[in-house]
């Protein structure tokens, strides 16, 4: 089995993967476009919050099993773990994948494995091969496949090992070769299919979650209109043996569920009706939350004769992480600021933010007139609040 690995992209997937592979005996080069990220990792530190990741990175760097760099070099396995956002109008953007592919064109050699882990629109792995060919690479000598990540933030290290993996090769041989590599560190099943099916599998998984969250979010809006406690409603409905309604929230965020369904909608057009509707409902839920808060601000001002201080409790896209990508809570905070509402930003998983002044959650809870729970962080569950609360994430339900 090959021992030299080059991972392009040292974010929430690339860095944990690099550190884990270093533990399993591989010599890993991690490549990123950020000099700051490269320097932090080479010092044995981390730039993201993820349980146990600091230990894995420090150990790997100290053993010289993991090195970070701004440029690629020859390896036996290349893993692309770069962002795949969308343009305005929810048009998929694979520019980072294309750029990462071009960066390795000068160093790949016959027999190398080239693996796309980034969640991508259907056909992206084929485009990767086309880009290499445009750069003069004979792709018939490479083993190219898509193996989408499917981990939960907060449990990434464990799930990289334990979760089943789907490997979609551009050829059957490529699929088997890449699957053989993953089986060296994955204890879950490694299942081989074609590249397009693997791409669609990841998009389907996230769209399934999005549709089910949309049902819960729509229920929360209806229950507010009908003056029904949505948390009690869901608890009672879930007593049915074949009903399992999820919990509503401020919206849907993160780089996966809030983004990936649009890849299907873009390609599927009018045939992706449920998936499109779910995305629109979950995006609207954030707008609804903003309007609900602004209405409460107006009511407070009329009653008290002054503007309230509002505390936004949580900015991350989900509980107990520091990731603000596509975070609906962050969108709510920014909307309140734009509306000239005096707003305290609270995010206990961040020590600081480059452009937002953060307030300690105890201070915010005691000083704010309106305490708005947007993310169900553990720190908030036993928090004593002096002002009025609005709970959009269920953090106060079991108090």
C-alpha positions, -999 to 999 in steps of 0.1 A, spaced: 0 0 0 12 35 -9 25 56 20 27 92 6 -4 114 7 -11 149 -5 -43 165 9 -55 198 -7 -76 219 16 -70 219 53 -104 229 66 -130 210 86 -125 178 65 -90 181 51 -72 187 84 -89 159 104 -83 135 75 -47 145 73 -41 141 110 -59 108 111 -40 93 81 -7 104 98 -17 84 128 -23 53 106 13 54 93 10 76 62 34 104 53 10 133 48 15 167 31 -14 191 37 -18 219 12 -37 251 18 -39 286 1 -37 304 35 -2 311 48 -17 316 83 -33 282 83 -1 266 70 20 283 98 -5 273 125 -5 237 116 33 235 112 35 248 148 14 218 158 -17 238 164 -52 240 149 -73 268 134 -107 251 139 -125 236 169 -130 199 168 -127 175 197 -94 156 199 -81 173 167 -55 193 186 -40 162 200 -39 144 166 -23 173 148 2 180 175 13 144 176 15 141 138 35 173 134 59 164 162 66 130 145 70 147 112 42 126 98 22 157 88 36 188 72 16 218 58 26 237 27 13 263 2 23 240 -27 18 205 -38 45 178 -43 46 143 -57 26 117 -38 10 83 -42 -25 95 -32 -41 129 -38 -72 139 -19 -91 170 -28 -111 185 1 -118 220 -10 -150 241 -8 -178 237 -33 -200 268 -28 -226 283 -52 -228 315 -72 -257 339 -69 -288 322 -81 -277 289 -64 -255 280 -94 -229 254 -83 -193 267 -82 -166 241 -87 -138 266 -93 -119 254 -62 -120 218 -74 -108 229 -108 -80 249 -93 -69 221 -70 -69 197 -99 -47 219 -120 -23 223 -91 -16 185 -91 -13 181 -129 24 186 -128 32 161 -102 8 131 -107 23 100 -121 10 66 -134 -7 45 -107 -16 74 -84 -49 76 -67 -68 109 -72 -97 112 -49 -124 140 -48 -139 142 -13 -156 175 -17 -193 173 -19 -200 180 -56 -226 183 -83 -231 152 -104 -204 150 -131 -177 169 -112 -154 138 -109 -156 135 -147 -148 172 -150 -117 166 -127 -104 140 -152 -111 164 -181 -91 192 -164 -61 168 -159 -63 159 -196 -64 196 -206 -32 199 -186 -16 171 -206 -20 143 -181 -27 107 -193 -57 99 -170 -59 63 -182 -29 57 -160 -46 72 -129 -72 58 -105 -97 86 -102 -127 84 -78 -152 103 -57 -155 94 -20 -177 120 -3 -171 129 34 -201 121 56 -191 131 91 -208 151 118 -190 182 132 -181 175 168 -175 138 160 -153 140 129 -123 120 140 -145 90 152 -168 91 122 -139 92 97 -131 58 110 -164 43 119 -188 55 92 -194 35 60 -178 51 29 -191 52 -7 -164 51 -34 -174 60 -69 -147 53 -95 -145 66 -130 -136 30 -138 -143 -2 -119 -106 -7 -113 -103 29 -99 -131 23 -76 -116 -9 -62 -81 6 -59 -95 37 -39 -117 14 -18 -86 -6 -9 -69 26 3 -99 36 25 -101 1 41 -67 7 56 -82 31 81 -120 28 79 -137 2 101 -171 7 85 -181 -8 52 -165 7 21 -189 3 -8 -179 7 -45 -201 22 -72 -197 46 -101 -187 82 -97 -220 98 -106 -239 75 -81 -214 84 -54 -219 121 -61 -257 118 -60 -256 97 -29 -241 125 -8 -264 151 -23 -294 128 -15 -283 123 21 -282 160 28 -314 167 8 -332 140 29 -322 158 61 -332 192 46 -366 180 36 -373 166 71 -360 197 88 -383 218 65 -413 198 78 -404 207 114 -397 243 106 -430 247 88 -447 231 118 -431 257 140 -444 286 119 -479 271 118 -479 265 156 -470 301 162 -500 311 141 -523 286 159 -509 295 194 -497 259 199 -465 249 217 -446 233 188 -422 214 212 -451 197 229 -468 190 196 -437 172 182 -432 153 215 -468 140 214 -467 132 176 -435 113 180 -452 89 204 -466 73 173 -444 43 165 -438 53 129 -434 91 134 -401 108 141 -404 145 135 -371 164 139 -367 196 159 -373 230 144 -346 257 145 -336 291 132 -331 277 97 -305 254 82 -268 262 79 -235 247 73 -217 240 41 -236 207 34 -273 207 41 -278 244 33 -259 241 0 -259 206 -15 -297 203 -23 -293 233 -46 -269 212 -67 -297 188 -74 -322 216 -80 -299 233 -104 -295 202 -125 -329 187 -119 -350 218 -127 -387 214 -124 -383 177 -115 -368 186 -81 -399 201 -66 -398 187 -31 -361 194 -27 -366 230 -39 -396 236 -16 -376 223 14 -347 247 6 -371 276 3 -389 267 35 -357 265 55 -344 297 41 -377 314 48 -376 302 84 -346 324 90 -365 354 75 -395 346 97 -373 345 128 -359 379 119 -394 394 115 -406 378 147 -377 394 167 -382 428 151 -419 426 160 -409 419 196 -384 448 195 -411 472 183 -436 460 210 -409 464 237 -401 500 225 -438 510 226 -443 496 260 -411 507 277 -405 539 258 -369 529 249 -351 506 226 -343 472 240 -309 455 242 -311 422 224 -288 392 230 -284 367 201 -275 335 218 -254 315 194 -239 323 160 -228 289 148 -248 268 123 -255 240 149 -250 233 186 -216 231 202 -193 239 173 -175 271 161 -185 268 124 -203 299 111 -206 288 75 -241 295 61 -252 300 97 -288 312 100 -281 325 135 -253 347 121 -277 360 95 -302 369 122 -276 388 141 -265 407 110 -301 415 101 -307 430 135 -276 451 133 -287 464 99 -320 474 115 -302 495 141 -311 471 169 -287 472 199 -275 436 197 -251 415 217 -234 386 199 -229 355 219 -209 325 207 -193 305 235 -174 283 210 -154 312 197 -127 331 216 -129 360 192 -142 370 158 -124 392 133 -153 416 128 -179 409 156 -174 419 192 -185 388 213 -202 390 247 -199 364 274 -232 345 276 -236 351 314 -232 388 308 -256 389 279 -282 369 298 -282 393 327 -280 426 308 -302 420 277 -339 430 277 -346 404 251 -327 371 251 -330 353 218 -319 316 217 -308 308 182 -285 278 187 -290 252 214 -254 253 228 -249 233 260 -239 264 279 -273 279 274 -294 250 288 -291 259 325 -287 296 320 -306 321 342 -321 349 322 -333 382 336 -352 395 305 -378 382 282 -368 352 260 -376 340 226 -365 304 220 -362 293 184 -341 262 190 -357 244 220 -329 251 245 -354 262 272 -379 234 266 -367 211 294 -357 237 320 
